[in-house]
Amino acid sequence: MAEPLRIALAGLGTVGAGVIRLLETNAALLRARSGRELEIVAVSARERHKDRGVDLSPFAWVDDMAELAARDDVDVVVELVGGSDGPALALARRAIGSGKALVTANKAMVAHHGAELAAAAESAGIALKFEAAVAGGIPVVKALREGAAANAIGRIYGILNGTSNYILSTMEATGAGFDETLAEAQRKGFAEADPAFDIEGTDAAHKLAILAAICFGAEVDFAGVTCEGIARVRAEDIARADTLGYVVRLIGMADLEAGEDGTTALLQRVRPCLVPKGHPLAHVTGATNAVVAEGNFSGRLLFQGAGAGAGPTASAVVADLIDIARGEIGAPFSIPSAEMAPMPRAEAGHRTGRTYLRFTVADRPGVLAEMTAAMRDAGVSIESLIQQGRQEEGGEVFVAMVAHEGPERNVQHALELLHGSDSFTAPPLSMQILGD
């Protein structure tokens, strides 16, 4: 049997502790599958004496995590610290610069610095693996990079953030409002004390940028992801969507657009959408993630499972370690970095689709006429309209519309025409309706 794969582990939170437990529990299985022992030799974290529920005594403790990369007894560094920059990036750069393979679960770092790290790893002839950075325990990175490698991917999309999906599906099941459901998610540990990265869509955008790079051979472009979160979705929107045959989900989507001059542009966006109840993503509830890839020969591929948590994420980390133990390197983003280039960003305005629009307006004559006039002037055709009866004299009225299929810019123009009107008691909300 080959020499052990010697591992340095930076970060001993729930995932780091999960990696240690998995390596201990499945040691014989991992040895058989990788052809060698997977052996942690050194660890590092902020607090040395914190009880993490695992025995750290067999491992060397290193106070400065960057020093893990300099150790002669380390073959691969596992980075589970988090953060797009700072200590995590310093460790990643030093590990690759020292000729150590790198495994990371750090979606933010890969989304912001993936091109740089991939080029450095390829130049050094070492592995850079980040399965755990996207969708937790779902092996979607490996599936796209290897299993679907024969396909041209036309579109990649899905539910990429478990916290947002838990909130939306819970609102759907209970009829509760956003603030109430968020507070409950925080009490149950499904949402952070500061949930901004999740509910504003940033976490999903990190993952989408990584998936788009793998699928389309483009340089990772997190800054090119347009992002809208779920904080403005109300219980009334969930109820109206249900009436119309839809559920509301936060969807990250990326695809390519061919221009008349032969150029190709990339569209990446994260936003709440109405999903038809017959679509596979409509049945994804709780803190689950799901990714759909459309291959030109494979057809629609659906990957679904736990998007976070100690066990699922540790599973993805150790799967990467097994690949490295087997000597599998490959291009981190499926094609060599030298062949990846920044891709122009596509404009969405000319794209056609159906749109859900919600208005919260003052209860007074002429308001509905004002809205329909703006739709007419912008070239938006109204397919259906639901007006919720007022609860009290002079109160708010909830108006929901579905627009016929048409250019997205027309809907945006209608909203611009209505901007600043004193008829509205809250900003309008628009959500695209996901096609089948």
C-alpha positions, 0 to 999 in steps of 0.5 A: 500500500502507498504511503499515507496521505498526510493532511493539515486541517485549518478550522475546527468548527462543525465541519472540521470536527465532522471531517475528523469524525468521518476519517475515524469512523470510515477509516477502513472504507476510505483506505480501501477506496483510496488505496492509502491511509488518510491521516491528519498530522496537524491542525489549527484553529483560533481557540486551542482548548475549546471542546469540539467533541473530538480528540485532537491529541493525536495531531500537532497543534499549530497556532499560526495556520499559515505555518501548516503549509510549510510543514514537511510532513504535510501533503495536502492542506484542508481550509475550513476557515471561511472568508473571501480574503484574510487568513483563508486566502493567505493559507491557500496561496501559501499552500499552493506556493509550497507545493501542497494540494489544497481542499477548501469548502470556502465558496466566497474565496473560490468565487472571488479568487478561484481563477488565481488559485486555479492557475497557480495550482495548475502551474505547480501541478497540484490539486485544487479541490472545492466540492464542499464549496457548492451545495454541501454534500451534493457531489455536483462539482464532480458530477459536472466536471466529470460525469457531464463532461461530454455535454455542452451545458445550456443552462445551470440553475437551482436552489443554492441556499438552504436558509432561504429555501427553509424560510420560503417553504416554511412560509408556504406551509404555515402562512406566516410572514417573513420576519416571523419565519426568519426569527424561527429559523434563527431559533432553530439554527437554520439561519445565522444571527446575521442572515444577510449573506443568505437572505440577500442572495450573496451565498447563492451568488458565490455558488452560482459563479463557481458553477457557471465557470465549470459549466461554461468555461468562463473565468469566475465572475462573481461581480457579474451576478445580479442578485436580489434576495427574499426579504421583500417576499410577503405571505400574501405573495406566497398565497397568490403564487399558490392560487396561480399554481406556483411556489416561490423559491430563490433561484440562481440561474446562469446561461450563455447568450450568442450574439449576432456578431458571434460573441458569447455573453454570460447571464448570471442572476439570483432572485426569487421566482415563481416555480410551477408546481410540476417542476422538480424544484417546486418539491424541494423544501426545508434547508435542502439544495437542488441543482439542475443542469441541462446537457445537450445529450444528457438532457435535464440532470437534477442533483438534490440533497443537504446543502450544509451541515457537518456531515454532508459538508465533511463528506464532500471534503473527504471525497476530495481527499480520496481523489487526491490520494488516488492521484487525481488532479485535473483542471479545477474548473474542468478546462485549463485556466489558460483556456478560460477567459473573462466572458462579457456579461449578457443583458437581460432586458430583451429576454422574454418571459412571464412576470408576477407583479405585486403592488401594495397601494392606498385604498382610493379611487384611480389607483388601479387605473394608474397601474394599468395605464403604466402597463399599457404605456410600457407594452406589458399585457396583463394576463390576470389580476387579483385584488385583495379586499381591504381590511379596513376603510382607508387601509392598504390594498394588495394587488397581484398581476401576472403579465403575459410573456414579453420582454423583461425591459417592458416590465422594468419600464412600467415600474419606472413609470410608476416610481415615485407615485404616492399611490404606493405604500411599499415598493412594488415587487416583481418575480419572474415565472420559471419556465418548464 
